[in-house]
Amino acid sequence: PQAGLTEAGRRAVRRMGELGMAVDVSHLNDGGFWDVVDLAAGPVIASHSNCRALCGVPRNLTDDQLRAIRDTGGVVGLNAFHGFVHDEPRQQTARTLALHAAHMAEVMGVEHVGCGFDFCEFMGPGNEGSEGLESAAHIQNLFYWLEQLGMSRQEREMIARDNFLRVLRQILDRTGNSQNRI
């Protein structure tokens, strides 16, 4: 769990920065996460991760990790996979995932929260999304709960698309690839 990147992994992260690639930490252990944050030349993303404070699986991010992603200018995409939303099956719902978004917004600011989802229901039993987020057809349920939690339309739009678009534009502009606008 604490092993960091190998030397080849460190070279890869540096090269990704040179090429204008986003570095994604969603599948890294804690040691690898901190190595990436130390090495990354630009924003770091977690394309589909949740908050360890709300669901204690090692795959989710600690508050310190959330702040570290914020400090790079990056974004964390919410993950709808039921096992990363809550330890208790009855609480694996779209509403609970909205609580992850609210926690992230409190810890790192709403401008660093996005959608990642990781819908894997097609892989068979055990890979379902949370209740109310069984597939991409149900995304509106998350946004209903975000509104119920008091998030404004602008904040919900930031989470839906604007935050990830900002990061991708920043990476492209930094590397001189801005002619390939998003």
C-alpha positions as CSV (number, residue, x, y, z in Angstrom):
1,P,0.0,0.0,0.0
2,Q,2.9,2.4,0.6
3,A,5.2,1.4,-2.2
4,G,5.7,4.3,-4.5
5,L,6.5,4.6,-8.2
6,T,9.4,2.7,-9.7
7,E,12.0,4.7,-11.5
8,A,10.3,3.8,-14.8
9,G,7.1,5.1,-13.3
10,R,8.8,8.4,-12.3
11,R,10.1,8.8,-15.8
12,A,6.7,8.1,-17.2
13,V,5.1,10.8,-15.1
14,R,7.8,13.3,-16.1
15,R,7.3,12.4,-19.8
16,M,3.5,12.7,-19.5
17,G,4.0,16.2,-18.3
18,E,6.2,17.0,-21.3
19,L,3.6,15.6,-23.7
20,G,0.7,17.5,-22.1
21,M,-1.0,14.4,-20.8
22,A,-3.2,14.5,-17.7
23,V,-1.8,12.3,-14.9
24,D,-4.6,10.2,-13.3
25,V,-4.1,8.8,-9.7
26,S,-7.5,7.0,-9.3
27,H,-5.8,3.5,-9.4
28,L,-2.7,4.3,-7.4
29,N,-1.9,3.3,-3.9
30,D,-1.0,6.0,-1.3
31,G,2.7,5.9,-2.0
32,G,2.3,6.2,-5.7
33,F,-0.2,9.0,-5.3
34,W,2.3,11.2,-3.3
35,D,5.1,10.4,-5.8
36,V,2.8,11.7,-8.7
37,V,1.9,14.8,-6.8
38,D,5.6,15.5,-6.2
39,L,6.5,14.9,-9.8
40,A,3.6,16.2,-11.8
41,A,4.3,19.3,-13.9
42,G,0.6,20.4,-14.0
43,P,-2.8,19.5,-12.7
44,V,-3.3,16.0,-11.3
45,I,-6.7,14.4,-11.7
46,A,-8.4,11.5,-10.0
47,S,-10.8,10.6,-12.8
48,H,-13.1,8.3,-10.6
49,S,-12.4,8.4,-6.9
50,N,-14.4,9.3,-3.7
51,C,-13.7,10.4,-0.2
52,R,-12.1,8.0,2.3
53,A,-13.7,10.0,5.1
54,L,-17.1,8.8,4.0
55,C,-16.2,5.3,2.8
56,G,-13.1,3.8,4.2
57,V,-11.8,1.8,1.2
58,P,-8.1,2.4,0.3
59,R,-9.1,3.3,-3.2
60,N,-10.9,6.5,-2.0
61,L,-8.9,9.7,-1.3
62,T,-8.1,11.1,2.1
63,D,-8.7,14.8,2.8
64,D,-5.0,15.4,2.6
65,Q,-5.0,13.8,-0.9
66,L,-8.0,15.9,-1.9
67,R,-6.2,19.1,-0.8
68,A,-3.0,18.0,-2.7
69,I,-5.0,17.6,-5.9
70,R,-6.5,21.0,-5.3
71,D,-3.1,22.5,-4.9
72,T,-2.0,21.2,-8.3
73,G,-5.1,22.8,-9.8
74,G,-6.6,19.4,-10.5
75,V,-10.0,17.7,-10.3
76,V,-11.5,14.6,-8.7
77,G,-14.3,12.8,-10.6
78,L,-17.0,11.1,-8.5
79,N,-17.2,7.3,-8.7
80,A,-20.7,5.7,-8.8
81,F,-19.4,2.2,-8.1
82,H,-21.4,1.0,-5.1
83,G,-18.4,-0.3,-3.1
84,F,-16.7,3.1,-3.1
85,V,-19.8,5.1,-2.0
86,H,-20.5,3.6,1.4
87,D,-19.5,0.7,3.6
88,E,-23.2,-0.1,4.3
89,P,-25.1,-1.5,1.2
90,R,-28.3,0.4,2.1
91,Q,-26.4,3.7,1.9
92,Q,-24.9,3.0,-1.5
93,T,-27.1,5.6,-3.2
94,A,-27.1,8.6,-5.5
95,R,-27.8,10.7,-2.4
96,T,-24.7,9.4,-0.6
97,L,-22.6,10.0,-3.7
98,A,-23.9,13.6,-3.6
99,L,-22.6,13.8,0.0
100,H,-19.1,12.8,-1.3
101,A,-19.3,15.8,-3.7
102,A,-20.4,18.1,-0.9
103,H,-17.5,16.8,1.3
104,M,-15.0,17.4,-1.6
105,A,-16.4,20.8,-2.2
106,E,-15.9,21.6,1.5
107,V,-12.3,20.3,1.6
108,M,-11.0,21.5,-1.7
109,G,-13.6,23.8,-3.3
110,V,-16.3,23.0,-5.8
111,E,-14.0,24.0,-8.7
112,H,-12.1,20.8,-8.0
113,V,-15.0,18.3,-8.1
114,G,-16.2,16.6,-11.3
115,C,-18.0,13.5,-12.7
116,G,-16.1,10.3,-13.3
117,F,-18.7,7.6,-12.5
118,D,-17.0,4.4,-13.7
119,F,-20.2,2.6,-14.8
120,C,-19.3,-1.1,-15.1
121,E,-22.7,-2.8,-14.9
122,F,-21.9,-4.4,-18.3
123,M,-19.2,-6.5,-16.6
124,G,-21.8,-8.5,-14.7
125,P,-23.0,-9.0,-11.1
126,G,-21.0,-7.2,-8.5
127,N,-20.1,-4.3,-10.7
128,E,-23.2,-2.3,-10.3
129,G,-23.4,1.4,-9.7
130,S,-25.1,2.8,-6.5
131,E,-28.9,2.8,-6.2
132,G,-30.2,5.5,-8.4
133,L,-26.9,5.5,-10.5
134,E,-27.2,2.1,-12.0
135,S,-26.1,3.4,-15.4
136,A,-25.3,6.6,-17.3
137,A,-29.1,6.9,-17.9
138,H,-29.5,7.9,-14.2
139,I,-27.0,10.7,-13.8
140,Q,-29.8,13.3,-13.3
141,N,-30.4,11.6,-9.9
142,L,-27.0,12.8,-8.6
143,F,-27.7,16.3,-9.8
144,Y,-31.1,16.2,-8.1
145,W,-29.4,15.4,-4.8
146,L,-26.7,18.1,-5.3
147,E,-29.5,20.6,-5.7
148,Q,-31.2,19.3,-2.6
149,L,-27.9,19.8,-0.7
150,G,-28.0,23.5,-1.7
151,M,-25.6,23.5,-4.7
152,S,-26.4,26.2,-7.2
153,R,-27.0,25.6,-10.9
154,Q,-23.5,27.1,-11.6
155,E,-21.9,24.8,-9.1
156,R,-23.7,21.8,-10.6
157,E,-22.6,22.8,-14.1
158,M,-19.0,23.1,-12.8
159,I,-19.2,19.5,-11.5
160,A,-21.0,18.2,-14.6
161,R,-18.4,19.5,-17.1
162,D,-16.7,22.8,-16.5
163,N,-14.1,21.8,-14.0
164,F,-12.7,18.9,-16.1
165,L,-12.8,21.1,-19.2
166,R,-10.8,23.9,-17.4
167,V,-8.1,21.4,-16.4
168,L,-7.9,19.9,-19.9
169,R,-7.6,23.4,-21.5
170,Q,-5.0,24.4,-18.9
171,I,-2.9,21.3,-19.8
172,L,-3.2,22.0,-23.6
173,D,-2.3,25.7,-23.1
174,R,0.7,24.8,-21.0
175,T,2.1,22.5,-23.6
176,G,1.4,24.6,-26.6
177,N,-1.3,22.3,-27.9
178,S,-4.0,25.0,-27.7
179,Q,-4.8,24.7,-31.4
180,N,-6.4,21.4,-30.5
181,R,-9.1,23.2,-28.4
182,I,-11.7,21.4,-26.5
